[in-house]
Amino acid sequence: MNSLFRRLIVNTPKCSSFFLRRHVAHFTFFKDQPDPSHGPTKEMNLCQTIQNTLDITLANDLTAIIFGEDVAFGGVFRCTTDLRSKYGADRVFNTPLCEQGIVGFGIGAAVAGTTAIAEIQFADYIFPAYDQIVNEASKYRYRSQNLFNCGKLTIRAPWGAVGHGALYHSQSPEAQFMHTPGLKVVIPRSAIEAKGLLLSCIKDENPCIFFEPKILYRSAKEDVPIKEYTIPLSKAQIIHEGSDVTLVSWGTQVHVLREVAQMAAKDNISCELIDLRTILPWDVDTICQSVSKTGRLLISHEAPITGGVGAEIAATVAKECFLNLEAPVERVCGYDIHPIPHIMYIKLFLLFISFVNSDIPLDIPSFSIDLDLNPIDRWSTIIPNFAQPLHEFNDEIRAQIPKVYIDVAEIVATRLDNHIPQPYHDEFYSIARAISMPLADIVLINLVYELRTFCTSLLVRTLNGTILHGRNLDFDINAALLRRLTFHGKFFRTSNLTFQYESIHFAGSIGLLTSLRQGYFSFSINQRQISNKHWWMNALMSILHLHSMPLFIFTRFIFDNPFMSYKDMVYALETQHLIAPVYFIVTDGHSSGMIITRNRLNSIYPIELNSTLVQTNYDHWLDDPLQDLRRTTAENILQTFNLTQMTTNNIFNIVLSVIPVLNRITIYTAIMNPGEKQEIFAKIRTLK
């Protein structure tokens, strides 16, 4: 039960057949049903509902004023459209670009008896006004022993993620104000809720902050009562009852949890869903009564997890419901990082640690390969386990790749003695014989593995001085089949038990793409995208004319040599003639790590690791193309980490699990730590 609810939020990206090009923050908006006692309704979205609510307030309260940056012409989201022309410039007016001044003015106006409604253009901009809100507005009643107050002040602000808001338009700062007695903080989930809650805030005798989920401004459309009505503050709502687990959220995230509850119901898990609505003061009784019944609690919010509202709820429930809890309180929240800036074409939603129906990390089967066996027998017990998917994959690549691949593979197969040295020559025969596949097809599969690998690799220094080497391997031909062909290979020699290395391996390949020799070095290969559209033809021709060495031979040569040092490996990777341009990402795990950028003949512009390095399929001196921001995304996340956060768990769960670094053609994630002599940590990845 508890492991299921660690991964509750659905994120359904849309992508092309190659890379995820545009990501949409996915949730389904669930309409609320209006209270029949509130009379006739009109279909409105959240933006129109806010405008209607302010219109009612200005009409019914002649002391009411609305002010902020650009509200006179309707505001950036058009929530105050037509109000200035209807009620005059004395009641709806613009202010200078000074949030501190906006709130300071609002406090003074409220103290003087005016119903003051201040708009902060984005919740992200509320921090210059923080001193006025926390030190003045919230304390006004307290410091005067209730002789004076500014309770007629309401501060509105668009809030939360919208997918393309970048650094200063995506924040959810409700926890910043939860620590402040004297304030009320409210966040609605829908248009119907917004009208009733905003009217309650305006009428309340305490200063209120009303955060409006901006992603709902246009998408939250429902039948809203026309007349004035209020919804009590500090009263949570049980949206639907359940018996197995309590789900608590507010704002946009309520709709995500509604989907979660529907998913859980298919597994006969009954969820009680609660919309907190008022963040401060929050409804302790409703939450605790529900948890006492269900025994389990999951809290989800967009804001970062550390110090979030969910932490306060979890602490209170742990104390009040201790004897009723069947499992620890769980939080599914945003990462402790800032929103990614300048990614207008990627709707990243780093907010959600969620992989139910999104990402399902799976264990990788493991096999051992004895290098002391006769090469003709090395693969005979392993490859039959993959016979069916290998035949299917062979059919797939023959249907998709240029015919020249097939022609070259057939030529190489007929002249194998000329192209492939021993013992790898006989390993090809071993694989072909084990699954009754023509030798040319095994050569073809190896060429495709080598020339079609799209990856994200990274190196990071940890607090104890070791270097982590992570990678997502992406492949653009039938990723589902490739996942079935992936295994953890452990190469060893019975004659030398101190010699061994590992690889996350594709069945049918004799080469290495992601490999570790414990205590010595780790190694990954990324294909290098270059402008020459005929590079693959040059690669194939270099095989036929024996000018260069295929990677499936070269990589095995490096790892099969028991005397190969890290320094020797780097030299070989920089100088060996290759059939195709690639990036080699390598580290000794302690002092050195680097990205070696290769053309077919030599190394160009190698870069050494300082603190972090990320490589995808584009030269590091060039910007990411807009259609593929894997490197930019990973780099921005790593820049928010300190040394204590550079851990295997964080690299896996955050950096290598965030879209688009993780995408629909990601086959597996692997993390290596040669400095600690640990086995490769790897999981199959499935993004649906």
N, C-alpha and C positions, 0 to 999 in steps of 0.2 A: 504493500500500500504506500509506504513512505517514499520508496524509490520512484514510483509512478508519478507522485505529485512533485517531485523535484523538477519535472520537465513538462510543464503543463501548457505552455503557450504556443499557439500555432503561428508559424510564419511561412507563408506560401509564396515564394518568389517566382516571378516569371522570367524565363531566360531563353536565349537563343540556343541553337544546337551546339554552340561552341562554348562561350563563357556567359555567365550571368551578366546581362547588359543593363538591365534596369530592374530595380527591386521595389516592390510596393509593400508598404506597411499594411499587413493584412489583418483585418478583423471584420466581423459582420455586425452591423449596427442592428440592435434589437429594439424595436419600437415599444414604448410604454403605452398602456391604455389609459386614456383620460378618465378622471373621476366623473361619473355622470352628474354628480351634484354640482359640478362647476359649470354646467350649462353648455351652450353651443361651442363648437370648436372650429378651428380653421387650420388647414395644413400649413405648417411653417417649419423652416429649418432652425437650427440653433441661433444663427446670426439674426434672422428675422424675429425670433422670439425675444432675444435680448433687446432689440430695437423696440418691439411692442411693449416690453416691460418698462423700459425707460420712458416711453411715450405715456403710459398709464401713470407713472410716478409724477412726471412733469405736469400732467393734466390735473391730478388729484391733490398735489402738494405744491402750493404756490411758492414755497421757500426752496424747492428743489433746484439745484444747479448741477450741470454736467460740464466737466472741464478736463483737458488733457491735450496731448500733442495731436493735432489734426482732427479732433472730434468735430470741429465746425463743419467740415465737408463730408463727414460720415466715418472717419477713422480708416485705418488701413484695411480693416475687415468689413467696413460699412455697417457697423453695429449702431451708429448714431445718425444714419442717413435721414435727411429731411427734418431732423429735430430743431436745428437752428432756424430754418425758415418758418417752422411752425410756432416756436416759442420765443424766438428772439435771441439776439447776440448777447443779451445780459444774462441769459440762463444756460446757453450752450455756447462755449467759447474755447478757443485755442489758448494754450499756455506756451511759454518758452520751452526749449528742449532742456528741461532741468527737473528730473524726477524728485529731487529733494525739495525743490520749490513747489512742485505740484502737491505733494503730500503736506508740506508745511502750510501752504495756503488752505488746503482742505481741513486741516486741524483747526486753524483759526476760524474758518467759516462755520464749521460744525459747533465750535464753542460758542459762537455768536448766535446759534439757533438755526442755522441753515441746514437743510438736508443736502449734504455735499457728496457728490458721486464723482470720484476721481478715476480717470483711466490712465493706467500705465501701459504704454503701447505694446510691450511684450513683458511677460513675467521675468525674462532674463534681464530687463532694465530696471527692475525694482530695487536693486541693491544700492544705488546712490541714495535712495529714500529710506534705506534700512534704519538709519539713526532716527529719523523723524517717526517712523512707525514704531520702533521698539522702545526708544527712550522718551518719546513724547506721547504719541497717541495711546499706546497701551498703558501708560503709567498716569495718565491725566487724572482719572478718577481716584486712583490709589493715593497719589501724592497730595491731593487736596482733601482727603478723607471724605470723598463723595460730594464735596461742595460744587465741583465743576466736572464736566466730562465732555468728550468729543464723540459721544456715541452716535451722532448722526452722520458719521463719516463712513462711507463705503468705498473701497478701492477695488476696481475691476482690472483684470489683466488677462490677456490670452496666455494660455499655459500649455505646457507639455510638448511632446514630440509630434512632428508633422511629417517627418521623413526626409525633407530637404532643407530643414531649418538651420543646419550647420551649427557653428559654435555659439552664436548669440540669439538663437531663435528656437531652441529645442529643450530648454531646461524645465524642470519640475521642482520648484524650490519650496514646496509646502513645509518640509521638515525644518527649514530655516526659521519659520515662524511658530512652529509647534512648541518651542521652548519658551514662549513669551506669554505669560499670564496677562489677561486684559484684552486679548484679541480673540476674534472668531475667524476661523479659516474654513471656507466652504468650497467644494468642487462638485459640480453636477455631472450626471452621466448622459443627460438627454435634454431635449428642448422643454418638455413638460416639467421635468425636475428643475431646470434652470429658471424658469419663470417663477415658480413657487418659492424656490430658495433665495433668488435674488431679491424678490419683494420682501421676504423675511429679513434679509440682511439690511435692506434700506430702512425697514421699520424698527430694527433692533436698537436697543439703547447702548450698544457697545460698538466700537470701531470694528469693522468686518473687512476681510480680504476675500474677494470672490474671484477664484481662478476659473477661467472658461477654457475647456479643452478645444484648442483651435482646430484640431483635425476633425472635430465634429461640426464646425460652423456650417459647412455645406452638406455634409453627409448625414447629419442627425435630423431627418425630416419626419415629422409625425403630426397628428391632429392635436393641436394645443388649444385648451379652453381660451376663449376670447376675453372673458371677464377677469377681474382681479381675484387671485387666490394666493394663499401662502402655504408653505410646508414648514413644519417646526424645525428649528435648528437643533443640532446636537442630538438628533434622533436618527439612528441608522435604520435602514429598511431591509427586511428579509424579502428578497425578490422571489425566491422559492425555497421551500423547506426540504430538508434532507436528513439522513440519519447517520451517514458514515464519516463525513468530513465537512468542516466549515470552511468556506472560501470567502475571503474578505478583500475588497478593493474599493476603488472610487474612480470617478472620471471614465476615461476611455477604457481603462483596463477591466472595468466591470463587464463590458461586452466580450472581451477576450475570455474571461472566466465563465461567461455564459456558454461559450463554445466548448470550453473545457468540461463543464458540467454535462453537456450533451455527450461528449466523447466518453466521459467516465461512465455515464449511464449505460452505454453499450457493454461495459464490463461489469454491469450490475453494481456499480458504486454510486451511492446516493449522496449528492452534494447539497449542502445548504448554502446558498449564495446570499451574501450580505453586501449591500452598498453602504459604506460608512457615511457618505455625504458630507458630514461636518467633521473636519480633521481636528479642530480645536474649538471647544472642548468636545472630545469624542465620546461616543455612547458605549461606555464600559459594560453596562448591564446586558445589553442585547448581545454583544459578542460573547461575553462569558456564559450567559445562559445557553447560547447555541453550542459552544465548545463543551460545556458540561454534558450536553446531550450527545454530541457526536464523538467526543474524545480526541478529535484531531482538528488542527487548524493550519491552513495555508493562507498566507498574506501575499498579495502581489501588487507591486506598484512600479511605475515607470522610473522613478527617481533612483539614484544609486543606493545600493543595499546598506552600506555602512552609515549608521546614524540616521537611517530613514524612519519614516513614520511606522513602518512595519516592525522596527526594533522595539519601539515603545509598546506597541500592541502585544508583541510576543512576550515582553518582560511582564506586563500586567497579567496576561493570561497564564503564564507559567506560575505566577504567584497565586492568583485567585482560583485557578482550576487545576492545581497540581495533582490532586487525588483523582481527577477525572480524565487526565490526559493518557491516551493509549500510545502516543508517539510524540517525539519532540516537535515543537512548533516549527514549521517550515516557511521560509521566505523565498519567493521567486521574484527578483527585482532587477533593476538595471545594474550594469557593471559599475565599478568604482573608477570610471574614466569620464573625461569630458566628451561631449558630442564631437564627432569627427567633422572638422571644418572643410569647406571647399569641395564637397562631393555632391554636386547638384544632380548628378545623374544616377546616384546610388541612394536609395532610401534604406538606410542601414539598420535602423531599429536595434541599436546595440542594447536597447532597454531590456530585452527578454532573454533569459537563460532558458531556452525552451527547445526541446527536441522531440516531443511527442508528435508523430506524423511529420516531423521536419527532418531531424537527424537521428539516426539510430546507430550509435557506435556498436560494432560487433567484434567479437574476438576473432583472431586470425589463427587458422590451424597451423601446427608446427610439424616440420619434418627434418630429419637429420640426413646429411649427405657425407658419406665417408670417402674422402679423397684418396684413400689408399686402395679402394676398390678399383678393379679394372674399369677404365672409362666406359667401356661398352655396357657395364652393369650398374653404373652409379645411379641412374634415374629409373631403373627398371621397377622398383617397388613404390616409387613416389608418383610418377606421371600417370599410371593407370587410374589413380584417384581423380584425375582431372580430364579423363578421356572425352566425356560428353561435351563439357563446355569448351574444350580445346577444338574439337571438330566444329562446333557451332561458331566459335570465334574465327576459325579459318574460313568458313563460308562467308562470314560477315565481312572480313577484310578483303576477300576476293571480289565481293560485290561493291565495295566502296572505294578502294584505293586505285590510283592510276595503273594501267596495265604494265607500265614499265617496271614497277615493283615486282610484279609476277615474273616478267621476263628475266630480270636480273637474278631473282631467286632461283629460277630453273637453271640458268647458266652456272651460277655458283655451285648448285647441287651437283651438276654433272662434272664439275672440275673441283670438287671439294678438297682434294689433296693439294691443289695449288693455292686455295684461298684460306683454308682453315688449318692451323697447325695442330699437332697433338698436344695434350690429350683431348682438346675440344672438338677435334675432328670426330673422334669416336663417340663423344657425348651426343653429338647430333644424331648419329646412328642409333644410339641408345634410346633417345627420346622418340624418334620416328618408329623404331621397332616396338616400343612399349605400347603404343596406341594405334599401330597399323596405319600410320599416316605417311604419305610420300615425303621423302627427304626434302624436296624442294619446298614443301609447305612449312616444314619446321624452319628452314632458312628464312622463308617469307615472314613468318611470325616473329622471328628475332629481329629482322630488319624493321618491321613495323613498331615493335616495342622500342627500338632505339631511336627512330626518327619521328615519333608522334607523342612524345612525353611532355606534357605541359604541367608545370609545377610551381609551388611556392616553397622555397627553402629559406631557413633563417638560422642565424647564430646569435646567441646572447650569453653574456657573462653573468654568472650567478654570484650571490653574496660570498660563498666560500671559495671563489676563484675558478671554479670549473666552468666549462663552456657547454651549453646545451645546443644541440643540433636538431632542429625540427624541420618537418616537411609535410606538405600535402601533395600527393601525386594525383594529377588530373590527366584524364585520357579521353580523347574525343571520339572513340569508336566503341560503341556499346558498353557503357560503363557497368551495366548490370552483369554482363558476362565477365568483365575484368575482375569484378569483386569475387566472383566464384573461382577465378583462377589465381587468386592471391594467397600466398602462404608465407610463413616465417621459416626461412631456411637456415639450418645450423650446420655449417661446414666444419669438418674436423678430420684429423688423421689418427688412426689407431696406433700408428707407430710413433706419434709425438703428441701426447695428450695435452701439452701446454700450448699447442697451436690450434686455434679455432677462430672463426669469424662468423658473422651473421648477415643475413640479407632479408629484406622484405621483397619477396620474389614473385614473379609472374611465371606460372607453369608453362613449360615449353621453351623458356629462355635459358640460355647458359650464362648470360651476362648478369651484371649487377647494376642496379639503379639507386638503391638505398642500402648502404652497408656499413657495418661497424666491426672493427677488430678491437675488442675490449683491451683498454690500457694502452692502445697505440694511436688509433685515428678513426674518424668516421668520415663518410663520403656520400654525397648525393649528386645527381646529375639533373640539370634542367635543359630542355631544348632551348636554343637561342633563335629567336625570331629575327630574321634579317630581311633587308629590302629586296635582295636578289630572288626573284620568284622561281628561278631555276636551281636553287641551291640543292634541292633534293636530287635533281638529275645529276648534278656534279658529284654528290655523295655516292650515288649508285655507280657512276662511271669510275670513281676512284677505287671502288672495290674490284671492278672487273679488270682494271689495269694495274692492280696491286700497288697503287701509290700510297695508300693509307690503311690504317688498321681500324676495323669495326670496333665499337665500344664493347660489344659482348665478348670479344677476345681480350681487349686491353684491360678492362676492369677485372676480369678473372686473373689475368697475369699479375696485376698488382697485389690482389688479396691472396693469391695462392703462394706467393713468395714469402717464406717465413722470415727472411732477412730484410724485408722492405721496411724502412723507417719512414716516419712522417716526412722528413726532409727529402728522402729519395722519392716518395710518392709525389710530392709537390713538383719536384723537378721533372718527373716523368709526365705528369699532367700538363705541364707548361710547354713541353718540347715535342711530345709524340705527335706525328702526323695523324690526323683523324679523317674520317670520311665526311663529317658534318660539324658545323659550329655548335658549341654547347657551352654551358656554364658548369664548372666543377665547384661545389661548395664543400670545403674540407676543414677539419680541425683536429688538433691533437688532444683536445679536451682540457688542456691546462694553460699553455702560454700563447698559442697561436691558432688563428682561424682566418680563413680568407675565401674570397670568391675569385676564381680564375676564369676570366672571360676568354674563350677560345675561338679563333677562326680555324680553318682546317690545318694550318701549318704551324701556328705558334700562339702564345699567350699575348693578350693586349690588355692594358690597364687593369692589372690585378689590384684588388683592394683588401687591405688587412683589417681584421676585426679590432675595433676599439671597445665599444660597449654592445652595439647591436648591428647586425647586417641582415638585410632581406633581399632576396633575389627571386624574380619570377621568370619571365621569358623575354625581357627587354633589357637593353644595356643600361647600366646604372647611371650613366651620365645623361640619359634621356628621361623625360617625364613619362609616366604611365599614359598610355592612350586612354581616352575617355571611356572606351568600351570595356576596359579591363583595369580596374583599380585595386587589384589584390595587393600589390606591393604598397601602394599609398595607404591603404587601410591598415595593413599589418604594422607598418612603420609608425603611423599615428597612435595606434594602441600601445605599442612598445614604448613610445616616448612618454606615456603617462605612468609607466611602471618605475618603481625604484628597485634597488638591488634585491630587497627582501621579497619582492613580488616576482622575480625572475625564477619561477619554479616550473617543474614539469606540469603540474596541475593547471597553472595559469596559462602556460603556453598552449596546452591542449584545449582547455575549456573556454578560453577567451580568444587568444590570437588566432589559433588555427580552427576555431569553431564559429567564427563570425563571417557572415556573408559579406563580400564575395570571396574571401579567402577560402572558405568552404563553399562549394558550389555543386551543381548537379552532376558534374563529371569528375568530382573528387572520388578517387577509389579508396585511398587509405590515408591516415595520418600516422606519422612515425616520429618519435622523439628519441634521440640518442645522447648518451652522456659518456663518452670514452674516458673522461677523467675519473669517473667513479667505478669503472669496470662493471657497469650494469647492462643487462640485456636491453635490446631495443624494446621500447614501449610502443605498441602499434595497435590501431583499431581500423576495421573496415568502416567507411562512412557512407551513409545512405541519406541523401537529401531528396525528399519526395516532392 
